[in-house]
Amino acid sequence: MSVRTVIVTGGAGGVGRALVGRLLDAGMTVITCDIDEDGLKSLVDEHHGRPLHTYVCDVSSHEDCDRFMDAVLAAHPEVDGLVNNAGLYLGQPVWEYDDETIDRVIGSNIKGPVWLSRRFAGHLLPAERRGAIVNLASVAGEVGSSDALYGTVKAGVIGLTKSNAMNFAPHIRVNAVSPGLIVGTAIADRIPDYRYAEYKRQELLDGDIRPEYVADVCAYLLGERSRTLTGAVLRADNGSYPR
C-alpha cells in the first residue's frame, strides 16, 4: 500500500522541501510544518493550486506538536504517512552547549518525533489502518559526529525507528533514512571544514548528495515497493563509512 496523505515536518527547506515537491508530483496530499514561516509561504507559492497544507510549528514544543496534530487529524483523518524530517544541527562540540540549547536539540530531534509518532499511531492503530513512518537519521548517528550532541540524538532516532517498528507492527511500517553530507543545506554550511573534507574523502561514489536524492529514498519508503521493509535504516550517503 502506498500512502496517499503525508505529513512532512521541516518542509520549508532542504530534504523536507524537496520531498514535499516529490510527493505532490506523485499525486499525494501533503501536510507540512516548519518554524520558518517565510519559507512555508514561498513553498505555497511554488506549489500554488496543489494539495499542500502548511502550518507553523516548532517540533521541539510539546504544545505545538499537539496543536499541529489536532488540526491535521481534524482536517485530514485519512492521513496515512508521517515523515519526521525536522531537526536541529549546530555544529559545535558538546562543551559549547548550554542546558537550554541541549534541551532544544533533544526536543527537535528526539522528542518531536516521539510525540508526533505517538499521535499518528494512536490515530491509525485503533482502526487497524495501514500506514508508514519515515524518520530522518544521519551517518552521525552511526559513526559519531564532531557535534557530539547531534551524533547522540541521531543514534536515538535510529533506536526509535527500530523500537516503533516493533510497537506499531503489523499495521504501520517504520523506517529511517541515514544521509551523509547533503550539500545545499544548513548542516553543510555549518560543518567544520576538516569534517566536510573527511566526509567527501570517505564517499565511495562521486557526485554530491543533494536534498532531492535523499527525498527519493524517503518517497520509496512511503510506497508499495518497500512493503517488506520495517525497522530498516537505508543509507543515502554515497557509501561513506562502509559498515
C-alpha positions in Angstrom: 0.0 0.0 0.0 1.3 3.4 -1.0 0.3 6.2 1.4 -1.8 9.0 -0.1 -1.8 11.8 2.6 1.5 12.5 4.2 2.8 14.8 7.0 6.3 16.1 6.4 7.9 18.1 9.2 10.5 20.7 8.3 9.1 21.2 4.8 10.4 24.7 4.2 13.9 23.8 3.2 16.4 21.1 2.4 15.3 17.5 2.2 11.8 18.4 3.5 11.2 20.9 0.8 12.4 18.5 -1.9 10.3 15.7 -0.5 7.1 17.9 -0.5 7.6 18.5 -4.2 8.4 14.8 -4.9 5.2 13.7 -3.1 3.0 16.3 -4.8 4.4 15.2 -8.1 3.3 11.6 -7.2 -0.3 12.8 -6.6 -0.3 12.8 -2.9 -1.8 15.3 -0.5 1.0 16.8 1.7 0.7 18.5 5.1 3.9 20.2 6.2 5.0 22.2 9.1 8.1 24.3 9.9 9.3 27.2 12.2 10.2 29.1 9.0 7.0 31.0 8.2 8.5 32.8 5.2 9.9 29.5 3.8 6.4 28.0 4.1 4.9 30.9 2.2 7.4 30.6 -0.6 6.6 26.8 -0.7 2.9 27.5 -1.1 3.7 30.0 -3.9 5.9 27.4 -5.6 3.1 24.8 -5.5 0.1 27.0 -5.9 -3.1 25.1 -6.7 -1.7 21.7 -5.5 -3.0 19.8 -2.4 -0.5 21.3 0.0 -1.3 22.4 3.5 1.1 24.3 5.7 1.4 25.0 9.5 3.9 26.9 11.5 5.1 24.6 14.2 8.1 24.1 16.4 8.5 20.4 16.8 10.6 20.8 20.0 7.4 22.2 21.7 5.0 19.6 23.0 2.2 22.2 22.9 3.0 23.0 19.2 3.1 19.3 18.3 -0.3 18.7 19.9 -1.8 21.7 18.3 -0.5 20.7 14.9 -1.7 17.1 15.2 -5.1 18.2 16.5 -5.5 20.4 13.4 -4.2 17.8 11.0 -6.3 14.9 12.3 -9.4 17.0 12.3 -8.9 18.2 8.7 -7.3 15.1 7.2 -8.5 12.0 9.1 -7.4 9.9 6.1 -3.7 10.7 6.8 -1.5 7.6 6.5 2.1 8.8 6.2 4.4 10.7 8.5 8.0 11.9 7.8 9.9 13.1 10.8 12.4 15.3 8.9 12.6 18.4 11.1 15.8 18.6 13.2 18.5 20.9 14.5 22.2 20.8 14.0 24.5 23.4 15.4 28.0 22.0 14.5 29.7 22.6 17.9 31.5 20.4 20.4 29.5 19.4 23.5 31.3 21.7 25.9 29.9 24.7 24.0 26.3 23.8 24.7 24.3 25.4 27.5 21.5 23.4 29.1 18.7 25.4 27.2 20.3 24.6 23.8 20.8 20.9 24.8 17.1 20.7 25.6 16.2 22.3 22.3 18.3 20.0 20.2 16.9 16.9 22.0 13.4 18.4 21.6 13.7 18.9 17.9 15.4 15.7 17.0 14.0 13.2 19.5 11.0 14.5 21.5 9.2 15.9 18.4 9.4 12.6 16.5 8.3 10.7 19.6 5.3 13.0 20.2 4.3 13.0 16.5 4.7 9.3 16.0 2.6 8.6 19.1 -0.2 10.7 17.9 0.0 9.3 14.4 0.0 5.7 15.6 -2.8 6.5 18.1 -4.9 7.6 15.2 -4.3 4.7 12.8 -3.9 1.6 15.1 -7.3 1.5 16.8 -8.9 1.2 13.3 -6.1 -1.2 12.2 -5.3 1.1 9.3 -2.1 0.7 7.3 0.5 3.5 7.2 4.1 4.3 7.1 6.6 6.5 9.1 10.0 7.6 7.8 12.5 9.1 10.2 15.5 11.2 9.1 18.6 9.9 10.9 22.2 10.6 9.8 25.5 8.9 9.3 26.4 10.9 12.5 24.1 8.5 14.4 26.0 5.5 13.2 29.6 6.6 13.3 29.6 9.7 15.6 29.9 13.4 14.9 32.2 16.4 15.7 28.9 17.7 17.2 28.6 15.1 19.9 25.0 16.0 20.8 23.9 15.7 17.1 25.5 12.2 17.0 23.7 11.3 20.1 20.2 12.4 19.0 20.6 10.8 15.6 21.6 7.5 17.2 18.4 7.9 19.2 16.4 8.4 16.0 17.7 5.0 14.8 16.7 3.4 18.1 13.3 5.0 18.0 12.8 3.7 14.4 13.6 0.1 15.3 11.5 0.2 18.5 8.5 1.7 16.9 8.7 -0.8 14.1 8.0 -3.4 16.8 5.4 -1.2 18.6 3.3 -0.4 15.6 3.5 -3.7 13.7 1.9 -5.1 11.7 -0.1 -2.0 10.6 2.5 0.8 10.4 5.9 0.3 8.8 8.6 2.4 10.4 11.9 3.0 8.7 14.8 5.5 8.7 16.9 7.2 6.1 20.5 7.9 7.1 22.1 10.5 4.8 25.7 11.5 4.6 26.7 15.1 3.9 23.9 16.8 2.0 25.0 19.8 0.0 23.0 23.0 -0.1 21.7 22.6 3.5 22.2 24.4 6.8 24.2 21.4 8.1 26.6 21.6 5.1 27.0 25.3 5.7 27.8 24.9 9.4 30.0 21.8 9.4 33.7 22.4 10.1 36.0 22.4 7.0 38.0 19.4 8.2 34.8 17.4 8.8 33.5 18.4 5.3 36.7 17.2 3.7 36.6 14.0 5.7 33.0 13.2 4.5 34.0 13.8 0.9 37.1 11.7 1.2 35.1 8.8 2.6 32.5 8.8 -0.1 32.8 5.8 -2.5 30.6 7.3 -5.2 31.4 10.5 -7.0 29.0 13.5 -7.1 27.3 15.4 -4.3 24.4 14.2 -2.2 21.6 16.6 -2.9 18.3 17.0 -1.0 16.2 15.6 -3.8 18.3 12.4 -3.8 17.5 11.8 -0.2 13.9 12.8 -0.8 13.7 10.0 -3.4 14.7 7.4 -0.7 12.1 8.8 1.7 9.5 8.5 -1.0 10.5 4.9 -1.7 9.9 4.0 2.0 6.4 5.5 1.8 5.5 3.5 -1.2 4.3 0.0 -2.1 7.7 -1.1 -3.4 9.1 -1.0 0.1 6.2 -3.2 1.5 8.6 -5.7 3.1 10.7 -3.1 5.0 10.2 -2.1 8.6 12.8 -1.3 11.2 15.3 -0.7 8.4 17.9 2.0 8.1 18.6 3.0 4.4 21.8 4.9 3.8 21.8 7.8 1.4 25.5 8.5 1.9 27.4 7.8 -1.3 29.0 4.8 0.6 30.5 6.9 3.4 31.9 4.8 6.2 31.0 1.3 5.0 29.6 -0.5 7.9 
